[in-house]
C-alpha cells in the first residue's frame, strides 16, 4: 500500500480501534453492575414494549456478543445472551433497539432513508471498489477514457456505501436519545444507572462515527488517486 493510503486511512483506523476498545471496556464494566430492580434485559423489553405501544415487536435470541439489532421488516428485536441479563448494560442495549422500533413505528425519516439506500450501498461497498481499481488498471494499460469512466462509476457506487454510513449516524443517535427517554419515563433507572446507560450509548455511538470516518477516508483516497491519474 502507498504512503498516501496511510495518510488518509491511518487516523480513521486508529479511531476505529479506540472506539471498539471503548465499547468493549464500557460493556464489561456495566454488564457487571446489576440493575437496581433486578430486571433482566427481557423484562425491561416487556415493560417498555407494553408502556410505549410496541407490544407487537417480537423478541428473539441471537448468537454472538453485542450482535443485538432490530429488524424493521420482521418487527423483531434480536438480543444476544449478554443483553438478556439483569445488568445496566443490558438495559441500555434493549432500550436502544426499542428506540429503533419506535422510529420504525412513526416512520422516522432517516430510518426510511437508510432503508431506501441499503441495497445500493451493499452493492457499492463491494462492486464499487472493484470497478474503481479495474478502472485505474485500464488507465495504465489502455488508451482512451474508458478506464477513467469505469473508475468514476466505481467511485459513484462506493459513494452510496459512504452515504449509508453517514445516514446511519442520525438514526443511531436518535435511537439512543429515545432509549434514555423511555428508561427515565418508565422509572427503570436510578441516577447512577442513568450514568451507566449514557456511558454505554455514547461508547456505542463512537463505533458508528468511526465507521463513517473510515468510509469517508477511503472515498477521499479514491478521489485523490483518480485526480492524480487524470492530471
N, C-alpha and C positions, 0 to 999 in steps of 0.2 A: 504494500500500500504506500501511496505517496505521502510526503510530508504535509501537503495541502489537505489531505483527508483528515489527518490528525488535528490540524488546526481547527477544522470545522467540527469534528466528531468527538475529540477528547473531552472538552468541557461538559458536553451533554452526557457522555458515558460516565464520567466521574459523578455528575449529579444523579444519574440513574442509580448507580451503585449506592450512593449515600441514601437515596430515597428508599431503596429496598432494605437497607440496614435499619433505617428509622422505623419502617413498618414492622419488621421482624422484632426489633427490640421493644417497641411500644406494645406490640401484641403480647409478647412474652411477659411483660410486666403486668399488664391489665387483665390478662387471662388468668393470672394467679390471684386476682382480687375478686372475691365473691360478691355478688350483688347483695345489697342490704336486705332485700325481701326474699333472697334465695330463689329468685325466679330463673329458670333456665331460658336459653335463647328461644326455645319453642313456646314457653309460657309467655314471654314478652311479645312474641309474634301474635299469639292468640289475643292478648289484651289489646294490642294496637289494631289488629285487624277488626276486632269487634267494635272498638270505640271510634275508629277512623273510617268506617264504612268500607273496609277492604276485606270483609269476611269471605268473599268469593275467591280470594287468592289461595291456591293450593301450596302446601309446604312439602318439599321432598328432600331427602338426604342426597348428598353428592360426596364422592371421594375427594381426597386431597386436603390440603391446608390452605385456608384463605381463598378457596375456589367459589365462594358464595356469589350468587348472582340472581337477578330477577329476569325471567323470560316473559316479555310483553306479549308474545304470540300465544303462549300457552297459559298465561296468567298464573305462572308458577314461580315461587321463590325457592331456590335450592340452597340448602345450608350444609356446610361441611360439619364434620363431627365436633370440632372445637367450638363452633358457633351455637351448638345446642346446649352447652354447659352453662351453669349459673354464674357467669362472670360479667364484669363490666365490659370487657372486650366483646363478648357475645351480644350484649345489649346494643352496643354501638353498631355492630355489623348488621344485626337483624333490622334495626331501625333504619339504617341506610338503605338496605334493599327494599324495605317497605316504602321508603321515600321515592324510589323508582316506581313502585306500584301506584303511589299517589300521583306521580307525574303522568303515568300511563292513563289513569282514570280520568284526569282532567284534560288530557291531550296537550301536555306541555310542549311548547313549540320547538324547543331544542331537542327534546327526545324524538319528536316526529322528524325533525331534520336529520338527526343521526340515523334513524331507521331508513330514511329515504336514500342515503348515500352509502349504506353499509355494503351493498352488493358491489358497486363500482369501486369502493375503497378496497375491498378484498382482492379484486382483480388488479387494481392499480399497485398494491403493495408488492405483488409478485411479478406480474407481466410488465409493469412499468419499468422496473429495474432492468429486466432482461432486454426490453426494447431499447432502453437508453444505452446500455453498453454495446448492444448489437449495432446501434446507430453509430456509436463512436468508432467501432471497428470498421464500419463501412466508409466512414470519412477518411480513415487512414489508408485503406487499400483500394478504394474506388473513387473515381471522379464523379463530379456532379453533386447535386444537393440531396440525393436520396438518403444518404446516411444521416445528414443533419435533420432531415424531416422525420426519419424514424426516431432519432434521439429526442426530438421535440415532442413527438407523440408519447414517448416513454415518460418524459418529464410531466406532461399533462396528466397521464394516468396516475403517476405517483403522487401528483398534487392532490388527487382525490383522497388518497390514504392520509396525507398530511391534514387535509380538511377534516377528516373523520376524527383525528386526534384532537384538533382544536375545538370542534363542536362538542366533543366529549367533556371538555372542561366545565362549561356551564351546567351540563347535565349532572355531573358528579358533585359539583359544589352545591347545586340546588338540592340534590337528594340528601346531602349531609345537613344542610340547613333545615330541611323538613324533618330529618331524624331527630335533631336536637329539640325542635319544637314539639314533636309528638311525644318524646320521652318526658319532657317537662310538663306538658299539658295533661298527661295521664298520670302524673305523680309517680313515675317509675324510677326516678333517680334522685339521689341526695346531692348536696353541693359538691362533696368530694367525688362522687361518681360522675357528676357532670364534667368535672375536670378530666377524668379518665376518658369519658366519651369524646370530649373535644380533642384530646391527645390522639386517640385512635383515628378519628375522622380527619384530622389535619395531616397525620402521617400518611394515611391512605391517599389523600389528595395530592401529596407530593409525587406519588408514582405516576399519576395521570399528567401532571405538569412535566415530569421527566420524559414520559413517552412522547409528548408533544414536542419538547425541546429536541429530542433525538431525531424525530421525523423532520422537523424544520431544518436542523443542521444538515441532514442528508440531502434534502432538497436544495439547499444553498450550495452544497458541494457539487451536485449535479449541474446546477446552473453555472457555477464557476468553470467547470470542465468544458461545458458546452460553449461558453463565451470564449474560452481560450482557443478552442478548435475553430470557432467562427472567425476569430481575428487572424 
